[in-house]
Every structure is written in structure tokens, then in C-alpha cells.
């Protein structure tokens, strides 16, 4: 150590050049560092989302949340398990100890959930297992206001037009709309009319679900050329849907419009976004 100090004192120029070089390299390296709101880290945290439309929170807790929690609680490396329950939805968060490989943790949770999926209610949708991404938060938020457009028309414009344009921008990976409503077609049935004809709302729903389906039909040689064949059965207008024939239990059939009213409406808002009190 004394030899290095003595040599530096006798040869000050190389020492000064080395110091300046390290200082310049340090400043250059600092200028090249990225600035992120969240660091690039992989959190060993996995979420399991199960939806069951119409189910009460108490039912989601007993029939869904407890089943999922019991399945993942015994996995190796699990540090904490918590569940957030709302009407028709259950989100279970599984936190693993630091150092656990996130991909391995996700696969373990997915396998555990698959093993108990048969124990979930029949009406529950397929569980969605996802790894928590620390960089998944929104970067920019825009507010869209269009007084001349209805809420469902504005929502469709954002989802169908604005989102497609923004996703074409370099660096944009996801667009999420907060607030607004989605368009729905409501079939409001007359209970007295259904009882008189001896059919149920379930029969009508099953008929509509089976009829309004577009299916591929393979390929066929038409005019000397091979072309794709499809079966187009979905109704394209409200009037066409209202004219759908519903088979009766005995014999014959009736139009859907004879059983109730078909309304072009919007779903009940489940979330809202406000800016400056509006």
C-alpha cells in the first residue's frame, strides 16, 4: 500500500489522468441510467381471479375463496395469502418469499388451481392466474368528453377507434378504459306469456344461444376455386333478433317479439371516472 502511495506522489500525472478518467466514466454512466417510476424487479406474487356473475360475496367466500386459498396455502415458498371479494368476483393474492422464481411460482399456483377447479361452482368462470407485474401501472391517463355522444357510443368509440390507434404507437402495450358503459341487447320477457305457452326463460335463452352462432363449414370447390364455407346464423339487427323463432314444447313456434320486447340498451354501470367533480 505504501509503495502505491509513494509511486503516486512521484508520478502525479498518471494518477491525475486516472482520476479524471474514472470521474468522466462515472458521470457518463450516471447520465445513461434510466429513470422509472417503478424499478425493474420481478415480484414473486401471483393473483387468482375467479368470476361468478350474480353471486353474493358470502357465496364467493365459502364456495370459491376458501377453495382457492386451501389449494395454494401449502405450496412451497408461500409467505402470505389474502383474498379480496366483491359481488361476483374473487381475487386471491399469493405472495411468495423473496428469491422465489416468479415463473415457477406462477406455474405452481396454476397447477394447484387446476387441481381444485372441479370443486368450484358450475356457474363460476375459468380461474385466471396471472403474475403481478410491478411495471403494469398506467403511465398516462387521458379524459375524453363528448357532450354530443351517448355514453355507450362514446365508450364504443374509445374501445374501437382510439384504442386501435394508440396501440399502433411504438412503446404502447395496453389500453384500459375506466368508466363508460358497454352496449347490450336486452330481451325483456313477459312472464304471463311464457306461462301461457308453457316455456321458460331458460328455454328462450338456450334457443338464442344456439341460433346466434357463426360456425366454419370447411372448404368447397366453387367455380373451380377452393373457398371457405361458413354458416352465418347470428342476427345482425334488432329486428332480425326479434323475428327469431322459438320452438314450443308441444308443437309449433312463436317469434321472440311475441314473448317480450327486444331493447337496444346499455349495461348497468359498475364503475365511474370523475374529473373536476364531473
N, C-alpha and C positions, 0 to 999 in steps of 0.2 A: 504493500500500500504506500509506504514511504517512497519507494522507487518511482511509482506513478506520479506522486505529488512533485517529487524533485524533477522528473523529466518534464512535467507540465510547466514548472517555473522556468526551466532553462529554455524551453521551446514554447513560448506563448502563442505564436501564430497558429500552429496546428490545433491547439486547444480552443482558440477563439473561433476558428473555422468550423470545428466540430460542434461547438455550442450553437453557433448561428445556424448550422445545417439542421440540427435537431429542433431548434426553435421554429425554423421555417416549415419543416416537415410536420410539426405539431399543429401549427396554425392552419396549414393546408388540410390536414386530416380533420381538424375541427370543422372547417368550412364545408367538408364533404359529408358530414353527418346529416342524416335525415331527421326531420322534426315531425313526430307523430303524436296525435292525441293519446293514443294507447300504444304501449310497447309491443313489439313483435314477439309474443310469447304464446305458447300452446298450453292453455289451462286444461288440466285433466278433469273436466267437468262435462257431464252428458245429461241431456234432458230427454224425457219420455213424455210425449203428448198424446193423450187419448181423448177423442171427441165422441160424445153421445148426445146428439141434439135432443133437447127436451127433458133430459134427466136432471133431477134436483141435486143440489150439492151434497145432501146427505146420502143419496144413492150413489153418487160418484165416489164418495169417500169409502163406503163399505164395499161396493162391487168392483171398483176399479183401482182406486189409490192404494188400498191395503194389499191388493193382489200384486201390484207392481212393486210396492215397497218391500214386501216379503221376498220377492224374487231377486231383487238387486242388493238387498242388505247383506247377504252372505258372500258377495263377490270379494275376491282378494283385492286389498288396497282401498276399499271404500272407507272414506273418512266421515261423510255425513250424507244423509238422505232427507230431503224435505219435499213437500208437495203443496202446490197452490191449486185450490179447487174453486171453480165457479160453475154457474149453471151450464151443464152440457159440456164441460171441459175440465180436464185434469192434467196438470203439468208437474211431473216429478223430476226434481233436480238431484243428480247423483254426483257428489264431489269425491274425487279420489285424492290420495296423498300426493304431495308434490314429488315429482320424479317418475310418476306413472306415465307410460306412453299413452297419449290421447287416443291413438288409433286402436291400440289394444283394449283400452277401457271402453271405447265405443262398441267394439265387436263383442266384448263380454256382456255388456248391457243388452245389446241387440239379441244375443243368443238367449240370455235369461228371460227377456220379454217374450221371445218366440215360444219358449217352453211353457209359458202360462197364458198364452193368447187364447187358448181354448177355454180357459176359466173365466174370461171376460164376458160380459153380457152380449147376446147375439146382436143387439142393436148398436153396439159400440163399433166405431170405425177402426181401421187398422192402426195400431200404435205407430207413432212417428218417433224414431230415435235419431237424435242429432247431437253433434259435438258443439259445445259452446265456443264461439269464435269471438275473441276479445276485440277483433277489428271489425266486427259486424255492425257497429253502431252507425247511425246515419251521419253523413258528413255535411250535407247541405239540406235545408228544408225550405220549400217554396210554398207560398199560399196562392191559390187560384180563386178568383172571384169573377163570376159571370152572372149578373143580375137578370139577363135575358134568357138564361138557360135554366131548365128544371134541375133539381138535384140529381136525378138518375141520368139525365142527358149529360150533365157536366161530369159525373163520375165515369160514364162510358167514354167520354172524350179524353179524360185523363188516362184511363186504362188502355184504350185502343190506339190513340194518336200520339199523345205526349210521351207516354212511356216508351213506345217503339222508337221515337226519335232520340230520346235520351239514352236508351240502351245502345244506340249506334255510336255514341260518343266514346272515344278512347278513354279507358280507365273506369268507366261506369259499369258496375256488375249487377246492381239490383235497384229496382224502383218500387217503393211501397207507398200506397195511398192511405192516408189517415182521414177518417171522416167520410162523408158521402154515403151513397146507398147503391145497391145493385138492383137491376131490373129483374122482376119475377112475373110470371104468369100465374095468376091465382084462379083456381076453379072452385067457386063457391056453390056447393051442392045444396039442394033443397031436401031436408030430412024426410018431410012428408011424402015427397015424390018418390024418393028411394024406397021408403017403406011400402008404398002402394005397388011398386013394381017388383018388390022382393029382392032387391040387390043392395049391397053395402058400399060404403065409401072405399073400402079396400078393393072390391071388385073393379070399381072405376079406376082407381089408381093403378092396379095391375094391368088393366087394358091399355091405359095411356102409356105406361112404361114399356109395354111390349110392342105397341104400334109405332111410337115415335122413335124409331131406331134406324140409322143408316148403316147398312152392312155391306161388306165386299162380297162380290159374287164370282170371283175368279177372273178368268180371261176367256175371250171368244174371238174367233176369226170373223170379222165383219168387213165386207168389201175387199177381201184379200189382205187385210191387215189385222194384226193381233191387237185387241183393245181390252182395257179393263172394264169389267162389268160390276156395277154397284146397284144395290137395292135402296132407293130413296123413299123412306116412309115417314120422315119427320114432317110435322106441319110447319109451314113457313109463315103463316099469318094467323091472327087470332080467329078469323072467320073459318079457316081450314080446321083449326083445332076444335072449334065449336061444332063443326059438322062431323066430327069423329063418331063412328057408330059404336055403341056399347051393347054387347050381347046380353040378353036377358037369360035368366036361369031356365025358364020353360022353353020358349021359342021366340024368335024374332029379335029385333034390336031397336034401339032408340038413339037419337042424336044426343051428344053431350049437352047441347044447349037446352034440351028438354028436361035435363036433370038439374040444371042450375045455370049459373052465369059464369062466363069466362072473362076475366078482367086483366087488362094490361096494367100492372101496378109496380110497386117497388117494395123491397123487403123492409121490415121494421128496423130502424136504425139501432145498431148495437154499440156504436162509438161515435164521437163527435170531436171535431177540431175547432178551436176558437182562436181568434186573433183580435186583440184590442176590444174584447168583450163581444165580438160578433161570431 
